[in-house]
Amino acid sequence: MSWVEEVKRIARGRVLEKEPMSRRTTFRVGGPCEAFFCPEGADDLAAVLKFLRAEGIRHIVIGQGSNVLFPDDGYDGCVAGVGNGMSKVEFDPGKLEAEAEAGASLNELALETAARGMAGLESLAGIPGSAGGAVFMNAGAFGAWISGPLTSVDFISADGERVRLDAAELDFGYRRSSFQDNPGCAIVSARFAFAPGDPAALKARAAEILELRRGKQPLDMGSAGSFFRNAEDGGPAGRLIDEAGLKGRRVGGAMVSPKHANFIVNAGGATRADILALADIVSSRVKELFGVVLVPEVRII
Ligand SMILES: Cc1cc2nc3c(=O)[nH]c(=O)nc-3n(C[C@H](O)[C@H](O)[C@H](O)COP(=O)(O)OP(=O)(O)OC[C@H]3O[C@@H](n4cnc5c(N)ncnc54)[C@H](O)[C@@H]3O)c2cc1C
C-alpha cells in the first residue's frame, strides 16, 4: 500500500491526492502536493503525523495558506491543512476567555470577540489567516499582536506528545514565535483572556480597520500580504520600496502592487519563480539605494 493510501486509511478527515497548492494559498501559486489532509480534530492530526514521522515522509502543517509560497513543481509529501476542519471556538463570556482550534479564522475570532465586548483582537480584523498560523507568525496589525491576549497554546511536539505552554514561554517578537525554531510542532489550539470592552466601540474599531485595509491593500489580487519584514534600521519596507520607484514593477505574472509597495501580487498566472525573481530585484535595489537588507516575511517552503 502506498503511503498516501495508508494516510487515507488512518485519517478521519478528507485526504485529497495531487491537490494543487495554488488552490490552498492566497498567493494562488504552487504545484500539487502528494496528499492534502484536512484533519477533523487534534487526535486525527496526531495520528497522521505519527505515521508520517515514523515513515520519514515529508510533511508540513498550514492554516489558511495566507503567508506561504509553495514550489511551482509541487510538494513531494503531505500538507496538513488545519484551516479546513479544526475551526471550533469556545467562549467563556463570564471570564472573558476563549479557546480557538488552530484552524479557526482569525478574522472571525477578531469580529466575534469584539461583538462580545472582549477587547484585544479587534485590530487584527481582516488578517486572512488561522489562529494557529497567527500564533506561529505572531500576526499583528495597528499596534496589536495575537500574542497580546494569548494565554497558552496546545501543540503536538515533534515527538508526538501533546504539550501546553504558557504564552510567556513562546518567545514572541515582531512576526516571531519559538514555533519558527521548531518546525516539527503542530499547533492545535490557543487560549485567550481578554480585557472588558464596550462591544459597540470594539466593533466600530474593527470596522474602521477593515476600511483602512480596503483602502490601502490590493485585496482583489492574490498575495501573501506584506512580502518583506519591516527593517529594524530602515523603517517600513513598503516606504523603501516605494521610494525606490518599484511600484508596478513586474516579472512574468508577479507585480509590486501599485497600491501597497510591500505587497507582491499575483497579477495573473504568476509562478513562484516570478515572485522570487521580483523579490530579488526589489531587495537588491533597496540595498543599493538605502543600504537596508530586506528579509522576506512570507514563508518560502
Ligand atoms: C491580504 C493579506 C493581508 C495580510 N495582513 C497581515 C497583517 O496585517 N499582519 C500580519 O501579521 N500578517 C498579515 N498577513 C499574513 C498572514 O495572513 C498572517 O501571517 C497569518 O497569521 C498566517 O496565517 P495562516 O493560517 O494563513 O498561516 P499559513 O500561511 O498557512 O502558514 C504560515 C506559517 O505558519 C505555519 N503554521 C500554520 N498553521 C500552523 C499550525 N497549526 N501548526 C504549526 N505551524 C503552523 C506554516 O507551516 C507556515 O510556516 C496578510 C496576508 C494577506 C494575504
The ligand as an ORCA input file, in Angstrom:
! r2SCAN-3c Opt
* xyz 0 1
  C      -4.189     40.369      2.190
  C      -3.305     39.934      3.336
  C      -3.132     40.774      4.424
  C      -2.319     40.376      5.496
  N      -2.174     41.230      6.559
  C      -1.405     40.842      7.606
  C      -1.250     41.698      8.747
  O      -1.806     42.793      8.807
  N      -0.481     41.254      9.762
  C       0.136     40.044      9.744
  O       0.807     39.692     10.728
  N       0.009     39.221      8.682
  C      -0.743     39.581      7.629
  N      -0.873     38.740      6.553
  C      -0.135     37.469      6.524
  C      -0.906     36.258      7.091
  O      -2.308     36.420      6.946
  C      -0.561     36.005      8.555
  O       0.812     35.720      8.706
  C      -1.370     34.826      9.124
  O      -1.211     34.801     10.512
  C      -0.951     33.478      8.558
  O      -1.907     32.515      8.979
  P      -2.220     31.231      8.084
  O      -3.155     30.375      8.831
  O      -2.654     31.627      6.725
  O      -0.781     30.575      8.045
  P      -0.129     29.786      6.820
  O       0.191     30.744      5.725
  O      -0.966     28.620      6.484
  O       1.226     29.301      7.491
  C       2.207     30.255      7.870
  C       3.316     29.519      8.645
  O       2.754     29.012      9.856
  C       2.895     27.601      9.933
  N       1.647     27.089     10.525
  C       0.382     27.457     10.205
  N      -0.502     26.811     10.980
  C       0.214     26.011     11.799
  C      -0.128     25.093     12.819
  N      -1.407     24.850     13.180
  N       0.876     24.434     13.467
  C       2.169     24.649     13.129
  N       2.558     25.502     12.171
  C       1.586     26.178     11.516
  C       3.080     27.126      8.484
  O       3.806     25.927      8.409
  C       3.846     28.307      7.882
  O       5.228     28.186      8.151
  C      -1.683     39.108      5.459
  C      -1.884     38.263      4.368
  C      -2.680     38.673      3.308
  C      -2.903     37.719      2.144
*
